[in-house]
Amino acid sequence: MRLDKFLKVSRLIKRRTLAKEVADQGRITINGVEAKASVKVKVGDELKIRFGQKVVTVKVEELKESTKKEDAASMYSIVKEERLTESH
């Protein structure tokens, strides 16, 4: 499944166009490698997503073409969340 679609279906990012922008800005890595929106994600992959001052690392648990809101979180598990600190 494409990265941008996974992010939308899992509701990690609400809209696919936004997911594509975030990926194209180099703010997402899969297993440590910078990923574009078209990259295929597989079960077991570890995604690191940078949202502003926060970095969320999630593990892909399952792939679904579509989900209900309450089932979306089952597609991934959060490995860690960390805040970025500005160093001056």
C-alpha positions in Angstrom: 0.0 0.0 0.0 1.3 3.5 -0.8 2.6 5.5 2.1 0.2 8.4 1.6 -2.8 6.1 1.5 -1.7 4.2 4.6 -1.4 7.5 6.5 -4.9 8.6 5.4 -6.6 5.2 6.0 -4.9 4.8 9.4 -5.8 8.4 10.2 -2.3 9.3 11.3 -2.7 12.2 8.8 -6.3 13.2 8.0 -6.0 13.9 4.3 -4.1 12.1 1.6 -2.9 15.4 -0.1 -1.5 16.5 3.3 0.2 13.1 3.7 1.8 13.5 0.3 3.1 17.0 1.2 4.6 15.8 4.5 6.3 12.9 2.7 7.6 15.0 -0.1 9.1 17.5 2.4 11.3 14.6 3.7 9.5 14.5 7.1 8.8 10.7 7.0 11.2 7.8 7.1 10.5 4.1 6.7 13.0 1.8 8.6 15.4 4.8 8.7 15.2 5.7 5.0 13.6 8.9 3.8 10.3 8.0 2.1 8.2 9.7 -0.7 4.4 9.4 -0.8 4.5 6.6 -3.4 6.7 4.2 -1.4 5.0 0.9 -0.5 4.6 0.2 3.2 4.5 -3.4 4.5 3.4 -4.9 7.8 6.3 -4.6 10.3 7.7 -1.4 8.8 8.6 1.3 11.2 7.5 4.8 10.2 9.0 8.0 11.8 6.8 11.0 11.1 7.8 14.6 12.1 4.8 16.8 13.0 6.1 20.3 13.8 7.9 19.9 17.2 6.9 16.3 17.7 8.3 13.1 16.2 6.1 10.0 16.3 7.4 6.5 15.6 4.9 3.9 14.7 5.0 0.2 13.6 2.7 -0.9 10.8 0.5 -3.7 12.2 -1.9 -4.3 9.3 -2.9 -2.9 6.0 -6.6 -2.2 5.1 -8.1 -0.5 2.1 -10.5 1.4 4.3 -11.4 1.5 8.0 -14.0 2.8 10.3 -12.7 5.5 12.6 -12.7 3.2 15.7 -10.7 0.5 13.8 -8.0 2.8 12.3 -5.7 2.7 15.3 -5.4 -1.1 15.0 -3.4 -0.5 11.7 -0.4 0.7 13.7 1.1 0.8 17.2 3.0 3.7 18.6 6.6 2.8 19.4 7.5 6.2 20.8 6.6 9.9 20.8 9.2 12.6 21.4 9.3 16.3 21.4 11.9 18.1 19.5 13.8 20.8 21.5 15.2 23.8 19.9 19.0 24.1 20.6 20.3 27.6 20.4 
